[in-house]
Amino acid sequence: MKSKDQNDEAVFNATMKKEGRDEFKGQVAIVTGAASGLGFAIANKLLSEGAMVALLDINQDGLDKGFQQYRPKSKVYPIDITQESLVNETIAAIAEDFGKIDILVNSAGISGETNVVSHEVDIRDIHKVFEVNFMSSFTIAKAVIPHMLKRNYGRILHIASIAGKEGNVGMLAYSSSKAAVIGMTKVQGKEYAETGITVNALAPAVIRTPLVDALPEQQIKYMTDKIPMKRCGTLEEAADLVAYIVSKQNSFITGFTFDLSGGRATY
């Protein structure tokens, strides 16, 4: 007869299995922008559910300190993702180090200058924001997709923004770059629909991250006031949704932009 402790352990293990705690066991994921914010939360979520994760960020110190408890399931790849040659080298190294690539989450992003109307925007800021938010997502996906095609399986998620769907006043570069990410998602979802690879996007409203904390309070209030729930989303809420989007269970949705907006987007 089992003891109470044994019964409790069995119930706990069954619950963990039901909740998908080993959902990603044996899978290899790449997460960009993993040193902080949403990327950090996503990487931790995937690692906690059994994945092996390649952690990409320009902030090596943040990666080293943030994921010590997950060695050797995780490996740090400090990189400037706007440099295509470095991207290609890094993706090749990841494929060799882990043997395959199942999941890509493009989470790296910057807001650029904010609270600036369009005719006063510095074109250099436009280029900088697009290089990080759009071009890096494109070049990383471009390097990863051939590895997924070899195995007829893959899950790609580009982190976009509600700003890319509706536009945020004073954030031309950011809103436009995220709109481009959504457009790319639609194209790639269709292009690879018959290959076992899904490509989706996530469009959060305001999620409390260091990127948001760096914005002027006036800008945060402008965005939060548009949310019917009148609050920011949490990193946990975002990471939970991401985990479903890149899971094997999510097999019939591609080219789609998932909203995480507290009621702001209802279409």
N, C-alpha and C positions, 0 to 999 in steps of 0.2 A: 504494500500500500504506500502510495506517495505521501511524503510529508507536505505540510502546508507550504513550506518554502519551495519544494519541488513543483507543486501545483502553481504557485505564484509565478515561478520562472517559466513554466510552460505557457501560461496565459500571456506573460510578457513577450515571450518569443513569438507566439502566434500573432499577437498584436503588431509587433514590429514587422513580421512578414506581411501581414495584411496591409499595413501602411506603406509597404514598399521600401523598408529600410535597406534592403539589399537589391533594390531596383536596378542599380547600375553596376553590380558586381561583375568584374571582368571587362568592363567597358573603359575606353580611353577617351577623355574629354580634353579639349583645349578651351581655356577661358582667358580672354584678354582683359586688361584693366583689373587684374585680380588682386592688386595690392590694397585696394580700398573700395569702399562704397558697394555698389550693386555687384560688381565683379567679385569682390571678396566674399560677399554673402552667397553668391551662386556657387563659387568654387567650394566653399565650406559645405554647402548643401549636397553637392555631388559627391564630395569625398566622404561625408557622413553616411551616404547611402551606397557606398561600395565602389565608386568609380576611382580610377587612377587619373590624375589631373595634371596636365601641363599648364603651368602658371606663367602667363606673359604679362609683363608690365615694364615700364622704363624705371620704376622705383624698385631696385633690387633689395634695398634694405627692408622695405615694406613686405616684400615677398618672403624674405628670409625669416623675419620675425613673426609673420602671420601664420605660417604653415609648418612650423617645426614639429608639431604634434602629429602631422600626417606623413612624415617621412617613413619609408621610401615610396609610399603611394603617390606622392606628389613630387614634381621636379620643377625647379625654378629656371625660367628662361628670360633674363633681363634683355629687353629689346626696345628700340625705337620703332614702333610699328609703322611709321610713315616711310621707312626705308625699304623699298620692295626687295632689294637684294638680300637684306638681312631677314626679311620675312621668309623668302624662299629657302634660305639656309636653315632657318629655325624650324620651319615645318618639316623639312627633310630630316633634320636631327630628331625631332619628336617621333616621326614615323619609325626611324631606326631604333630609338631608345625604347619605345613602347611596343613596337611591332605592328601597330595599326592606329587608325584614328576613327572613332565612332561619332563623336560629338564636337561641334564647334559652337561656342557662344562668344559672339563679338560684343563685348560690353564696354570696351574703352571708349571714352568720349570726353569732350571739353565743351564748355558753354560759350567760350569766346567773350568778346565785349558784350555787355548787356545795357539795357536802358538807353539805347542809341537808335534814333529813328533812321530810316533807310538812307536818306540822302546825306547823312553824316557818317555812315559806316565806312571804316577804313578797309579798302579792298584787300589789304594784307591779312586782316583778320578773317575775311571770307575764305581766303586760300588756306589759312592755318586750320580753321575749324573743319573745312571740307577734307583736308588731308587726314585729320585724325578720325573724324566721325564717319565719313563716307569712303574715302579712298582706301583706308586701312582695312575696313570691313570687306571691300571688294578684293584687295590683293591677298588677304589672308584666306578668304573663301576660295579664290582662284587657285591658291596653292594646295588647299586641303581637298577640294572636290575630286581631283584625280585619284587620291588615295581611297576615298569612299567609293568611287566608281569601280575600283578593282574588286570590291567585296559586295557591290550592289546593296550597300546599306550606309545610311548616315543621317544625322540630325543636325541641321544648321539653324541657329537662332541669331538674328541681328537685333540688337537693342536699339529701338527707335525712340519715339517720344510722342505724346499727345500733341506737342508743338509741331510735329511733322504733319499732323492731320489738320490742325486748326490754325496754326500760326500763333506765336506769342509776340505781342507788341514789344518792340525794342530788342528783339532777339532774332534778327533776320538771318544771320549766319547759322545759328543753331537750328532754327525752325526749318530752313531750307535744306540743310545737310540731312536732317532726320527725314524730311519728305523724300529726299533722294534714296535714303536707306529703304524706305517703304516701297518705293518704285522698283528698286533692285530686287527686293524680296518677291514682288509679284512676278517679275521676269524669271528669276531663278526657280521659283516654285513650279512654274509651268515647264521650264526647260528640262528639269530633272524629275518630273512627276512619275515617269515610268522606270526609274532606276533604283527605287528603294531609298532614295534620299529625299527627305522633306526639308523645305526651307521656309521658315516663318519669321515673323518679327513680333516684338513686344513693344507696345506704345504706352508706357506709364505716364500718369499725371505726375504730380510732385511726390517723389520718394525722398525721404529724409536721408541724404547722403552728404559727404563732404563737398561734392559739386554743388548741391543746393545750398548748403550752409555758406558757401563762398559768394552767393548772390546777394545783392542788396535786399534788405528786408522789404522794401517797396515792391521789388520784383516777385518775391516769394508770396507776398500778400495778394498781388495781382493774380497769380496762378492759383493759389489756394481758394480765393473767393469764387473761382469758377467751378469748384468741385462741390456738388450738392452735399457730400458728407462733411464738408468744411474741415478737412484734415488732410495731412500728408499720408501717403501710403507708407507701409513699413518695409524694411528690407526682407523680413521674414515672409510677408505676403508675396513679394516679388519673387523670391527664391523658390517658394512652393509652386508658383505658377510655372516658372521656368522649368522646374524638374519634370512637370507633366509634359510640357511642350517638347522636350528633348528625350522623352521616354519612348520605349518600344510601343507602348500602348497607344501613343498618339501617331497612328499610322495612316490616317485618311484625311489629314489636314495639312495642306501645303499652300504656299503663296499667300498666307493669311496673316493679318496683323491683329494680334490679341490685344485688347484694351485692358488696362489696369488703372482705372480713372476715378473711382469713387462716384460713378454716375455721370461724369462729365461727358463721356462719349457713349451714345446709345444707338449707334448705327453701325 
